[in-house]
Amino acid sequence: MFKAIVSSGTLLSALDSVSVLVDECKIRLDDEGFTIRAVDPANAGMVDLRLDAGAFESYETDDETIGVNLARLEDIAGMANADDLIHLELDEETRKLNIQIDGLEYTLALIDPDSIRQEPDLPDIDLPATAVIEGRDIDRAVKAADMVSDHIALGVDASSEYFYVDAEGDTDDVHFELDRDELITLTAGDAHSLFSLDYLKEMNKAIPNDAEVSVELGEEFPVNIQFDIAEGQGTVTFVLAPRIQGE
């Protein structure tokens, strides 16, 4: 059993953070809310999403796992106005999701969860550096790097206490840095890793400009990028594997 009412903005912000990496996913439903964890086909990027039950106008479920085509579900939710409420109900007999938006009714065929790739475990890595940055600064850095390169280096200089972004192109380079006073917080440890810019561009699409974004880094380790959605009642964590220097 699953029955819920949620604002279109809340649902879309959650779905957008997952669809930047995968086309289909499992949604695990329990009393505390719903969770999605998925990894892209190349095993480079992972997303872990939690949307608390409190983010919904109403929420009832037994423990359920459903499989969804994200593009189709986003297309349906995208037909709602920003303030519209979306009614979701799982039909136990047909195993389809009934969706109602302001007089519009849509029945979405679900995917067998067993046919969807198994969710990965979140890597348990103790990273030495954490910078908490405004979403708009992440956006500036990614867009500037994209002008010159298809790779981006993220790092922290522990001695001078600043976070930096470097991108080196064939002819042009980009350097962007924020010191401790310009960051929300900084745990300074030496860190430097190179990443595919294509992945960070996709992840950046899901990060609100006004979000406080935690970026955890090490030396040639994956980066953990975490931020809240749904007014603090949801959390998104991206994990991106590094490109080893010289690849």
Secondary structure as UniProt FT lines:
FT   STRAND          2..7
FT   HELIX           8..19
FT   TURN            20..21
FT   STRAND          24..30
FT   TURN            31..32
FT   STRAND          33..39
FT   TURN            41..42
FT   STRAND          45..52
FT   HELIX           53..55
FT   STRAND          58..61
FT   STRAND          64..69
FT   HELIX           70..77
FT   TURN            78..79
FT   TURN            82..83
FT   STRAND          85..91
FT   TURN            92..95
FT   STRAND          96..101
FT   TURN            102..103
FT   STRAND          104..109
FT   HELIX           113..115
FT   STRAND          129..134
FT   HELIX           135..146
FT   TURN            147..148
FT   STRAND          151..157
FT   TURN            158..161
FT   STRAND          162..168
FT   STRAND          173..179
FT   HELIX           180..182
FT   STRAND          185..187
FT   STRAND          191..196
FT   HELIX           197..205
FT   TURN            209..210
FT   STRAND          212..217
FT   STRAND          223..229
FT   HELIX           230..232
FT   STRAND          234..240
FT   TURN            245..246
//
